[in-house]
């Protein structure tokens, strides 16, 4: 990754930024438990004479930087919670808390925003106000919504909000953005089937809920292939099936749980309605009863066209258009979606480096002949540097670049 656009003042702080990022990585905290991380962020902002407001979404906080007189404002968001994953890496900054890990790069997102905060506070060469949104609990707990419920947009009336995520598989330092849907909605279902238990050797005397569960798993896939328009995208994944305690007993109950993903409410409505119908109809056909529960958790992340184009245009000028790509929508989910339901804005990604699985031979090729995930120091675990992988690590080379990108977006937005 070679970018001459990195601000010299930020680049000079690269060692300190790396130390911050690795300190956060070594001390991961799960959703709404991020007390140490929140304290560290608040401490750094205070050191740089940035106004700090705490207690939004329990552990979330907002830094406020005023520039020259001006009415425009912009919000920048970074998340800082970790995942319940046992880290496989063994380098010095690996997690010190078993079963908790920064496996999605939130430690890097936070540090990139801190890099921008330090520069913006020192120079204040912009007209208007910058709101630094440091958010907890992005991973399945809706920290964005919690901050909004605590008055985020009422207390900090930003004109638009922007977010960034690192993206393994994209060349380090390149970025990608698109208007419209880019991340899917995240939804969960739970189905409880109740049949009649009996001896495993006498199945004719009972109603087997495992057979019904098997039928449902297969039937749900026909919703995607036969009920949705071929151009519409949707995912139904049954990820948990629980039933039985003994090999010679047909259980009375079985439970299915899983996730549903879609980009539009219309598609999601179709999926939920058909799942409910199939659950009750197939269960009834076998002489069982069923309870169907469906929870809509995160809405789809839909970038606003004007703001997405602003990101594309501005970063093309900063990086060169050859380093700015059209983001391919993913069925992953992001609670940044809640912000975009209330405010104009856009969510984009910066490449963390090509995916390489060090457990496999001949998996280290690139133009230089070196591993394209060389940013992981000695002691990294086997496996690709993919999001939510126990061998993942954030690419520290992105810290000065990410800080620079934030600064340039702020300057362009507030000058516009």
C-alpha positions as CSV (number, residue, x, y, z in Angstrom):
1,X,0.0,0.0,0.0
2,X,1.6,3.2,-1.2
3,X,-0.4,6.5,-0.8
4,X,1.3,9.9,-1.0
5,X,-1.9,11.5,0.2
6,X,-1.4,10.7,3.9
7,X,-1.1,13.8,6.0
8,X,2.4,14.2,7.3
9,X,1.2,15.2,10.8
10,X,-0.9,12.0,11.0
11,X,1.9,9.8,9.6
12,X,4.2,11.2,12.3
13,X,1.9,9.8,14.9
14,X,1.7,6.3,13.3
15,X,3.7,4.5,16.1
16,X,1.4,6.1,18.8
17,X,-1.7,5.1,16.8
18,X,-0.5,1.6,16.4
19,X,0.1,1.4,20.2
20,X,-3.5,2.6,20.8
21,X,-5.0,0.1,18.4
22,X,-3.0,-2.8,19.8
23,X,-3.9,-1.8,23.4
24,X,-7.6,-1.9,22.5
25,X,-7.1,-5.2,20.7
26,X,-5.4,-6.7,23.7
27,X,-8.3,-5.6,26.0
28,X,-11.5,-6.5,24.1
29,X,-14.9,-5.8,25.7
30,X,-18.3,-7.1,24.6
31,X,-21.5,-5.1,23.9
32,X,-22.3,-2.5,26.6
33,X,-19.3,-3.7,28.7
34,X,-16.8,-1.4,26.9
35,X,-15.9,0.7,30.0
36,X,-12.1,0.5,29.6
37,X,-12.3,1.3,25.9
38,X,-14.7,4.2,26.5
39,X,-12.5,5.6,29.2
40,X,-9.4,5.4,26.9
41,X,-11.3,7.2,24.1
42,X,-12.5,9.9,26.4
43,X,-9.0,10.4,27.8
44,X,-7.5,10.9,24.4
45,X,-10.1,13.3,23.3
46,X,-9.7,15.3,26.5
47,X,-5.9,15.4,25.9
48,X,-6.5,17.0,22.6
49,X,-9.0,19.6,24.0
50,X,-12.0,18.0,22.4
51,X,-15.4,18.5,24.1
52,X,-16.6,15.0,25.3
53,X,-20.1,13.8,26.0
54,X,-20.5,10.4,27.6
55,X,-23.3,8.0,28.5
56,X,-25.1,7.7,25.1
57,X,-26.0,4.0,24.6
58,X,-24.5,3.2,28.0
59,X,-20.9,3.3,27.1
60,X,-21.0,5.4,23.9
61,X,-19.6,8.9,23.6
62,X,-19.5,11.8,21.3
63,X,-16.6,14.3,20.8
64,X,-17.4,17.7,19.4
65,X,-14.9,19.8,17.5
66,X,-15.8,23.4,16.5
67,X,-14.0,25.0,13.6
68,X,-14.4,28.4,12.2
69,X,-17.8,30.0,12.3
70,X,-20.2,28.1,10.2
71,X,-23.6,26.3,10.3
72,X,-22.8,23.1,8.6
73,X,-22.0,19.9,10.5
74,X,-20.9,16.3,9.9
75,X,-21.0,13.1,11.9
76,X,-18.2,10.5,11.8
77,X,-18.9,7.1,13.4
78,X,-16.6,4.4,14.7
79,X,-17.7,1.2,16.6
80,X,-15.6,-0.2,19.5
81,X,-17.1,-3.4,20.8
82,X,-15.6,-6.9,20.4
83,X,-16.9,-10.4,19.6
84,X,-17.4,-13.5,21.8
85,X,-14.6,-15.4,19.9
86,X,-11.5,-17.1,21.4
87,X,-8.5,-15.6,19.6
88,X,-6.0,-18.0,17.9
89,X,-3.3,-15.4,17.4
90,X,-0.4,-15.5,19.8
91,X,1.4,-12.2,19.1
92,X,2.0,-9.8,22.0
93,X,-1.2,-7.8,21.5
94,X,-3.5,-10.8,21.3
95,X,-6.6,-10.7,23.5
96,X,-5.9,-10.9,27.2
97,X,-9.5,-11.9,27.8
98,X,-10.3,-15.5,26.8
99,X,-13.4,-15.8,24.7
100,X,-13.4,-12.2,23.7
101,X,-11.7,-10.8,20.6
102,X,-11.5,-7.8,18.2
103,X,-12.2,-10.0,15.2
104,X,-14.0,-7.4,13.1
105,X,-11.5,-4.5,13.2
106,X,-13.5,-2.2,15.5
107,X,-10.2,-1.5,17.3
108,X,-8.9,-0.1,14.0
109,X,-12.0,1.8,13.2
110,X,-11.8,3.6,16.6
111,X,-8.1,4.4,16.2
112,X,-8.6,5.8,12.6
113,X,-11.2,8.2,14.0
114,X,-8.9,9.1,16.9
115,X,-6.2,9.9,14.3
116,X,-8.6,12.3,12.5
117,X,-9.8,13.7,15.8
118,X,-6.2,14.7,16.9
119,X,-5.5,16.4,13.6
120,X,-8.8,18.2,13.3
121,X,-8.6,19.5,16.9
122,X,-5.0,20.7,16.3
123,X,-5.8,22.6,13.0
124,X,-9.6,23.3,13.1
125,X,-9.2,24.5,9.5
126,X,-12.9,24.1,8.6
127,X,-16.1,26.0,8.9
128,X,-18.7,24.3,11.1
129,X,-18.8,21.4,13.5
130,X,-17.5,17.8,13.5
131,X,-19.3,15.2,15.7
132,X,-17.2,12.2,16.5
133,X,-19.6,9.3,17.3
134,X,-17.9,6.5,19.1
135,X,-20.5,3.7,19.3
136,X,-20.7,0.6,21.4
137,X,-22.5,-2.7,20.8
138,X,-22.6,-2.9,17.0
139,X,-22.3,-6.7,17.0
140,X,-25.9,-7.8,17.2
141,X,-26.9,-5.5,20.1
142,X,-28.0,-2.3,18.2
143,X,-25.7,0.2,19.8
144,X,-26.6,2.7,17.1
145,X,-30.2,2.6,18.0
146,X,-29.4,2.8,21.7
147,X,-27.4,6.0,21.1
148,X,-30.3,7.5,19.1
149,X,-32.7,6.6,21.8
150,X,-30.4,8.6,24.2
151,X,-30.8,11.7,22.0
152,X,-27.8,11.5,19.6
153,X,-29.3,13.5,16.8
154,X,-31.3,15.9,19.0
155,X,-28.2,16.8,21.1
156,X,-25.8,16.7,18.1
157,X,-27.8,18.0,15.1
158,X,-25.4,16.8,12.3
159,X,-26.4,17.4,8.7
160,X,-25.2,13.9,7.6
161,X,-23.3,11.0,9.1
162,X,-20.7,8.7,7.6
163,X,-19.2,5.4,8.6
164,X,-16.2,3.3,7.6
165,X,-15.4,-0.5,7.9
166,X,-12.2,-2.3,7.0
167,X,-12.7,-4.9,4.3
168,X,-10.5,-8.0,3.9
169,X,-10.2,-9.2,0.3
170,X,-10.0,-5.6,-1.0
171,X,-6.4,-4.3,-1.7
172,X,-5.0,-2.5,1.3
173,X,-5.8,1.2,1.2
174,X,-8.3,1.0,-1.7
175,X,-11.9,2.0,-0.9
176,X,-15.4,0.9,-2.1
177,X,-18.7,2.6,-1.9
178,X,-22.1,2.5,-3.6
179,X,-25.5,4.2,-3.4
180,X,-28.6,2.3,-2.3
181,X,-28.6,-1.0,-0.5
182,X,-25.1,-2.2,0.5
183,X,-25.7,-4.4,3.7
184,X,-28.7,-6.5,4.2
185,X,-31.2,-6.5,7.1
186,X,-30.6,-9.0,9.9
187,X,-33.4,-11.0,11.3
188,X,-33.7,-14.0,13.5
189,X,-36.3,-16.8,13.8
190,X,-37.1,-19.5,16.4
191,X,-39.5,-22.4,15.7
192,X,-40.6,-24.7,18.4
193,X,-42.2,-28.0,17.1
194,X,-44.3,-30.1,19.5
195,X,-45.1,-33.7,18.5
196,X,-45.5,-36.9,20.6
197,X,-42.5,-38.6,22.1
198,X,-42.1,-42.3,21.9
199,X,-39.6,-45.2,21.8
200,X,-37.1,-44.9,19.0
201,X,-37.9,-48.5,18.0
202,X,-41.7,-47.8,17.8
203,X,-42.0,-44.6,15.7
204,X,-45.5,-45.4,14.7
205,X,-46.7,-44.6,18.2
206,X,-45.5,-41.0,18.2
207,X,-45.2,-37.8,16.1
208,X,-41.5,-37.2,15.3
209,X,-40.6,-33.5,15.4
210,X,-37.2,-34.2,13.9
211,X,-38.8,-35.4,10.7
212,X,-40.9,-32.2,10.6
213,X,-37.8,-30.1,11.3
214,X,-36.0,-31.8,8.3
215,X,-39.0,-31.0,6.1
216,X,-39.0,-27.4,7.1
217,X,-35.2,-26.9,6.4
218,X,-35.8,-28.1,2.9
219,X,-39.1,-26.3,2.4
220,X,-37.7,-22.9,3.4
221,X,-35.2,-23.0,0.5
222,X,-38.1,-23.1,-1.9
223,X,-39.1,-19.6,-0.6
224,X,-35.9,-18.2,-2.1
225,X,-36.1,-20.2,-5.3
226,X,-39.9,-20.2,-6.0
227,X,-41.5,-17.3,-4.1
228,X,-39.1,-14.5,-4.7
229,X,-38.6,-12.7,-8.0
230,X,-35.4,-14.1,-9.5
231,X,-33.8,-10.6,-9.4
232,X,-34.4,-10.2,-5.6
233,X,-31.9,-11.4,-3.1
234,X,-32.7,-13.2,0.1
235,X,-31.1,-15.7,2.5
236,X,-32.7,-18.2,4.9
237,X,-30.2,-20.1,7.0
238,X,-31.2,-22.6,9.7
239,X,-28.1,-22.6,11.9
240,X,-29.3,-24.4,15.0
241,X,-31.4,-27.5,15.4
242,X,-32.0,-28.8,19.0
243,X,-33.8,-32.0,19.8
244,X,-33.6,-35.2,21.9
245,X,-31.4,-36.4,24.7
246,X,-31.1,-40.2,24.0
247,X,-30.5,-42.3,20.9
248,X,-33.4,-44.6,21.6
249,X,-36.0,-41.9,22.2
250,X,-38.0,-39.9,19.7
251,X,-38.3,-36.5,21.5
252,X,-41.5,-34.6,22.0
253,X,-40.1,-31.3,20.9
254,X,-37.5,-29.8,18.4
255,X,-36.3,-26.3,18.0
256,X,-35.0,-24.6,14.9
257,X,-33.2,-21.2,14.9
258,X,-31.5,-19.2,12.3
259,X,-31.1,-16.0,10.4
260,X,-32.9,-14.3,7.5
261,X,-31.3,-11.6,5.3
262,X,-32.8,-9.3,2.7
263,X,-32.3,-5.9,1.1
264,X,-35.9,-4.7,1.0
265,X,-38.9,-4.8,3.3
266,X,-41.1,-6.3,0.6
267,X,-38.7,-9.3,0.2
268,X,-38.5,-9.7,4.0
269,X,-42.3,-9.6,4.3
270,X,-42.6,-12.4,1.7
271,X,-40.0,-14.5,3.5
272,X,-41.5,-14.1,6.9
273,X,-45.0,-14.8,5.8
274,X,-44.1,-17.9,3.8
275,X,-42.0,-19.3,6.6
276,X,-44.9,-18.9,9.0
277,X,-47.3,-20.5,6.6
278,X,-45.0,-23.5,5.9
279,X,-44.2,-24.0,9.5
280,X,-47.8,-24.3,10.6
281,X,-49.1,-26.2,7.5
282,X,-46.3,-28.8,7.4
283,X,-46.5,-29.3,11.2
284,X,-50.3,-29.8,10.9
285,X,-49.8,-32.2,8.1
286,X,-47.7,-34.4,10.3
287,X,-50.1,-34.1,13.3
288,X,-47.9,-31.7,15.3
289,X,-48.2,-28.1,16.4
290,X,-45.7,-25.3,16.1
291,X,-44.8,-21.9,17.5
292,X,-43.2,-19.5,15.1
293,X,-41.2,-16.4,16.3
294,X,-39.6,-13.9,14.0
295,X,-37.6,-10.9,15.2
296,X,-36.5,-8.1,12.9
297,X,-33.2,-6.8,14.3
298,X,-31.2,-4.6,11.9
299,X,-32.8,-2.9,8.8
300,X,-30.8,-2.9,5.6
301,X,-28.0,-0.4,5.3
302,X,-29.1,1.9,2.4
303,X,-26.7,4.7,1.4
304,X,-28.2,8.0,0.3
305,X,-27.3,8.7,-3.3
306,X,-26.0,12.2,-2.8
307,X,-23.8,11.3,0.1
308,X,-22.5,8.1,-1.5
309,X,-21.5,10.2,-4.6
310,X,-19.8,12.7,-2.3
311,X,-17.7,10.0,-0.8
312,X,-16.8,8.5,-4.2
313,X,-15.9,11.9,-5.7
314,X,-13.9,13.1,-2.7
315,X,-11.9,9.9,-2.2
316,X,-11.3,9.7,-5.9
317,X,-9.6,13.1,-5.7
318,X,-7.6,12.0,-2.6
319,X,-6.6,8.5,-3.7
320,X,-7.0,8.5,-7.4
321,X,-10.0,7.0,-9.1
322,X,-8.2,3.7,-9.7
323,X,-8.3,3.1,-6.0
324,X,-12.0,3.8,-5.6
325,X,-14.4,0.9,-6.5
326,X,-18.1,0.2,-6.5
327,X,-18.9,-1.8,-3.5
328,X,-20.6,-5.2,-4.1
329,X,-23.6,-5.6,-1.7
330,X,-23.2,-8.2,1.0
331,X,-25.7,-10.1,3.0
332,X,-23.8,-9.1,6.2
333,X,-25.6,-6.6,8.4
334,X,-24.6,-3.3,10.0
335,X,-26.5,-1.3,12.6
336,X,-25.2,1.9,10.9
337,X,-28.5,1.3,9.1
338,X,-30.4,2.9,12.0
339,X,-28.6,6.2,11.5
340,X,-29.3,6.2,7.8
341,X,-33.1,5.9,8.5
342,X,-32.9,9.2,10.3
343,X,-30.1,11.1,8.6
344,X,-28.5,11.4,5.1
345,X,-25.2,9.6,4.9
346,X,-23.1,6.8,3.5
347,X,-21.2,3.8,4.7
348,X,-18.0,2.7,2.8
349,X,-15.2,0.3,3.2
350,X,-11.4,0.5,3.1
351,X,-9.3,-2.5,2.0
352,X,-7.6,-4.5,4.8
353,X,-5.6,-6.5,2.3
354,X,-6.1,-9.6,0.2
355,X,-7.4,-12.8,1.9
356,X,-4.7,-15.4,2.4
357,X,-5.1,-18.7,4.3
358,X,-1.8,-19.5,5.8
359,X,-3.0,-23.0,6.6
360,X,-2.9,-23.8,2.9
361,X,0.1,-24.2,0.7
362,X,0.7,-21.9,-2.2
363,X,-1.6,-19.3,-0.7
364,X,0.9,-16.4,-0.5
365,X,1.1,-15.1,-4.1
366,X,0.9,-11.5,-5.1
367,X,2.9,-9.1,-7.3
368,X,5.7,-9.0,-4.8
369,X,5.9,-12.7,-4.1
370,X,5.1,-12.0,-0.5
371,X,2.1,-12.8,1.5
372,X,-0.6,-10.2,1.0
373,X,-1.4,-10.4,4.7
374,X,2.1,-9.6,5.9
375,X,0.6,-7.0,8.1
376,X,-0.1,-9.8,10.6
377,X,3.1,-10.1,12.7
378,X,4.7,-13.4,13.8
379,X,2.4,-15.3,16.0
380,X,-0.8,-15.0,14.0
381,X,-3.1,-18.0,13.9
382,X,-3.7,-20.2,11.0
383,X,-6.5,-19.4,8.6
384,X,-7.4,-16.4,6.5
385,X,-7.5,-12.8,7.8
386,X,-11.3,-12.7,7.4
387,X,-13.8,-10.8,9.5
388,X,-15.1,-12.8,12.5
389,X,-12.2,-15.3,12.1
390,X,-10.1,-16.2,15.2
391,X,-6.9,-15.4,13.2
392,X,-8.0,-12.0,12.1
393,X,-6.0,-8.8,12.8
394,X,-6.5,-5.2,11.7
395,X,-3.9,-3.8,9.3
396,X,-2.1,-1.1,11.2
397,X,-0.8,0.5,8.0
398,X,-4.4,1.7,7.4
399,X,-4.4,3.9,10.6
400,X,-2.7,7.0,9.1
401,X,-4.6,6.6,5.8
402,X,-8.0,6.2,7.5
403,X,-7.4,9.3,9.6
404,X,-6.4,11.2,6.5
405,X,-9.6,10.0,4.6
406,X,-11.7,11.2,7.5
407,X,-10.0,14.6,7.5
408,X,-10.4,15.1,3.8
409,X,-14.1,14.1,3.9
410,X,-14.7,16.7,6.7
411,X,-12.9,19.4,4.9
412,X,-14.8,18.7,1.6
413,X,-18.2,18.5,3.3
414,X,-17.8,21.6,5.4
415,X,-16.4,23.6,2.5
416,X,-19.2,22.6,0.2
